[in-house]
Amino acid sequence: MTALHQRDSVFVLTLGDDENRFHPDRLTAINAALDEVEAAPGPKAVVTTGIGKFYSNGLDLDFMAANPDAAEANLHEVHAL
């Protein structure tokens, strides 16, 4: 589960405690968190982290194989991130 916490002017974006693969739902959550950071006033910094063994295992290839019509859009969102 993606979570955003603020400590003074530093935002900590935790990707989660699983393999943190880039699936459309996770990308939506990450982008929403980054929008929140961007909207905050004043100077700020963002630190990203994962919990446990993985920071991120990259693309969600299972999703992309099961949803070939959505694979290109998912890849575009990853590149935009």
ChimeraX commands (.cxc) that place a marker at each C-alpha (Angstrom):
marker #1 position 0.00,0.00,0.00 radius 0.5
marker #1 position 1.44,3.34,-1.06 radius 0.5
marker #1 position 1.56,5.92,1.73 radius 0.5
marker #1 position 2.72,9.52,2.00 radius 0.5
marker #1 position 3.89,11.12,5.23 radius 0.5
marker #1 position 5.21,14.62,5.78 radius 0.5
marker #1 position 8.00,15.51,8.20 radius 0.5
marker #1 position 8.44,19.28,8.11 radius 0.5
marker #1 position 9.37,20.06,4.50 radius 0.5
marker #1 position 10.31,16.45,3.68 radius 0.5
marker #1 position 7.71,14.08,2.26 radius 0.5
marker #1 position 8.33,10.34,2.59 radius 0.5
marker #1 position 6.57,8.26,-0.06 radius 0.5
marker #1 position 6.50,4.58,0.92 radius 0.5
marker #1 position 5.74,2.34,-2.04 radius 0.5
marker #1 position 4.64,-0.63,0.07 radius 0.5
marker #1 position 5.69,-3.93,1.56 radius 0.5
marker #1 position 5.18,-6.23,-1.41 radius 0.5
marker #1 position 7.11,-6.42,-4.69 radius 0.5
marker #1 position 5.92,-2.89,-5.57 radius 0.5
marker #1 position 5.43,-3.68,-9.23 radius 0.5
marker #1 position 4.22,-0.87,-11.49 radius 0.5
marker #1 position 0.54,-1.73,-11.96 radius 0.5
marker #1 position -1.99,0.94,-13.02 radius 0.5
marker #1 position -3.48,1.09,-9.51 radius 0.5
marker #1 position -0.09,1.64,-7.91 radius 0.5
marker #1 position 0.85,4.25,-10.51 radius 0.5
marker #1 position -2.40,6.10,-9.78 radius 0.5
marker #1 position -1.59,6.09,-6.06 radius 0.5
marker #1 position 2.00,7.26,-6.61 radius 0.5
marker #1 position 0.90,10.06,-8.94 radius 0.5
marker #1 position -1.78,11.19,-6.48 radius 0.5
marker #1 position 0.84,11.36,-3.73 radius 0.5
marker #1 position 3.21,13.33,-5.94 radius 0.5
marker #1 position 0.37,15.72,-6.84 radius 0.5
marker #1 position -0.15,16.29,-3.11 radius 0.5
marker #1 position 3.54,17.06,-2.65 radius 0.5
marker #1 position 3.55,19.42,-5.62 radius 0.5
marker #1 position 0.54,21.31,-4.24 radius 0.5
marker #1 position 2.15,21.83,-0.84 radius 0.5
marker #1 position 3.48,25.35,-0.32 radius 0.5
marker #1 position 7.14,26.22,0.07 radius 0.5
marker #1 position 10.33,24.33,-0.60 radius 0.5
marker #1 position 10.14,20.60,-0.14 radius 0.5
marker #1 position 11.88,17.29,-0.79 radius 0.5
marker #1 position 10.60,13.82,-1.56 radius 0.5
marker #1 position 12.17,10.59,-0.36 radius 0.5
marker #1 position 10.86,7.31,-1.77 radius 0.5
marker #1 position 11.23,4.03,0.06 radius 0.5
marker #1 position 9.96,0.47,0.15 radius 0.5
marker #1 position 9.43,-1.85,3.09 radius 0.5
marker #1 position 11.05,-5.25,3.30 radius 0.5
marker #1 position 12.96,-7.04,0.59 radius 0.5
marker #1 position 11.94,-4.99,-2.46 radius 0.5
marker #1 position 12.06,-1.30,-3.31 radius 0.5
marker #1 position 10.42,-2.12,-6.65 radius 0.5
marker #1 position 10.49,-5.15,-8.89 radius 0.5
marker #1 position 9.67,-2.99,-11.92 radius 0.5
marker #1 position 6.85,-3.54,-14.37 radius 0.5
marker #1 position 3.91,-5.73,-13.43 radius 0.5
marker #1 position 4.50,-8.19,-16.25 radius 0.5
marker #1 position 1.65,-10.46,-15.10 radius 0.5
marker #1 position -0.80,-7.58,-15.51 radius 0.5
marker #1 position 0.66,-6.59,-18.85 radius 0.5
marker #1 position 0.53,-10.18,-20.20 radius 0.5
marker #1 position -3.07,-10.61,-19.01 radius 0.5
marker #1 position -4.12,-7.20,-20.37 radius 0.5
marker #1 position -2.29,-6.68,-23.67 radius 0.5
marker #1 position -4.63,-3.85,-24.66 radius 0.5
marker #1 position -3.58,-1.91,-21.54 radius 0.5
marker #1 position 0.12,-2.81,-21.62 radius 0.5
marker #1 position 1.22,0.12,-23.78 radius 0.5
marker #1 position -0.69,2.64,-21.67 radius 0.5
marker #1 position 0.81,1.15,-18.50 radius 0.5
marker #1 position 4.30,1.42,-19.96 radius 0.5
marker #1 position 3.62,5.04,-20.95 radius 0.5
marker #1 position 2.56,5.84,-17.36 radius 0.5
marker #1 position 5.74,4.24,-16.01 radius 0.5
marker #1 position 7.86,6.34,-18.38 radius 0.5
marker #1 position 5.93,9.48,-17.38 radius 0.5
marker #1 position 6.61,8.74,-13.73 radius 0.5
marker link #1:1,2 radius 0.2
marker link #1:2,3 radius 0.2
marker link #1:3,4 radius 0.2
marker link #1:4,5 radius 0.2
marker link #1:5,6 radius 0.2
marker link #1:6,7 radius 0.2
marker link #1:7,8 radius 0.2
marker link #1:8,9 radius 0.2
marker link #1:9,10 radius 0.2
marker link #1:10,11 radius 0.2
marker link #1:11,12 radius 0.2
marker link #1:12,13 radius 0.2
marker link #1:13,14 radius 0.2
marker link #1:14,15 radius 0.2
marker link #1:15,16 radius 0.2
marker link #1:16,17 radius 0.2
marker link #1:17,18 radius 0.2
marker link #1:18,19 radius 0.2
marker link #1:19,20 radius 0.2
marker link #1:20,21 radius 0.2
marker link #1:21,22 radius 0.2
marker link #1:22,23 radius 0.2
marker link #1:23,24 radius 0.2
marker link #1:24,25 radius 0.2
marker link #1:25,26 radius 0.2
marker link #1:26,27 radius 0.2
marker link #1:27,28 radius 0.2
marker link #1:28,29 radius 0.2
marker link #1:29,30 radius 0.2
marker link #1:30,31 radius 0.2
marker link #1:31,32 radius 0.2
marker link #1:32,33 radius 0.2
marker link #1:33,34 radius 0.2
marker link #1:34,35 radius 0.2
marker link #1:35,36 radius 0.2
marker link #1:36,37 radius 0.2
marker link #1:37,38 radius 0.2
marker link #1:38,39 radius 0.2
marker link #1:39,40 radius 0.2
marker link #1:40,41 radius 0.2
marker link #1:41,42 radius 0.2
marker link #1:42,43 radius 0.2
marker link #1:43,44 radius 0.2
marker link #1:44,45 radius 0.2
marker link #1:45,46 radius 0.2
marker link #1:46,47 radius 0.2
marker link #1:47,48 radius 0.2
marker link #1:48,49 radius 0.2
marker link #1:49,50 radius 0.2
marker link #1:50,51 radius 0.2
marker link #1:51,52 radius 0.2
marker link #1:52,53 radius 0.2
marker link #1:53,54 radius 0.2
marker link #1:54,55 radius 0.2
marker link #1:55,56 radius 0.2
marker link #1:56,57 radius 0.2
marker link #1:57,58 radius 0.2
marker link #1:58,59 radius 0.2
marker link #1:59,60 radius 0.2
marker link #1:60,61 radius 0.2
marker link #1:61,62 radius 0.2
marker link #1:62,63 radius 0.2
marker link #1:63,64 radius 0.2
marker link #1:64,65 radius 0.2
marker link #1:65,66 radius 0.2
marker link #1:66,67 radius 0.2
marker link #1:67,68 radius 0.2
marker link #1:68,69 radius 0.2
marker link #1:69,70 radius 0.2
marker link #1:70,71 radius 0.2
marker link #1:71,72 radius 0.2
marker link #1:72,73 radius 0.2
marker link #1:73,74 radius 0.2
marker link #1:74,75 radius 0.2
marker link #1:75,76 radius 0.2
marker link #1:76,77 radius 0.2
marker link #1:77,78 radius 0.2
marker link #1:78,79 radius 0.2
marker link #1:79,80 radius 0.2
marker link #1:80,81 radius 0.2
view
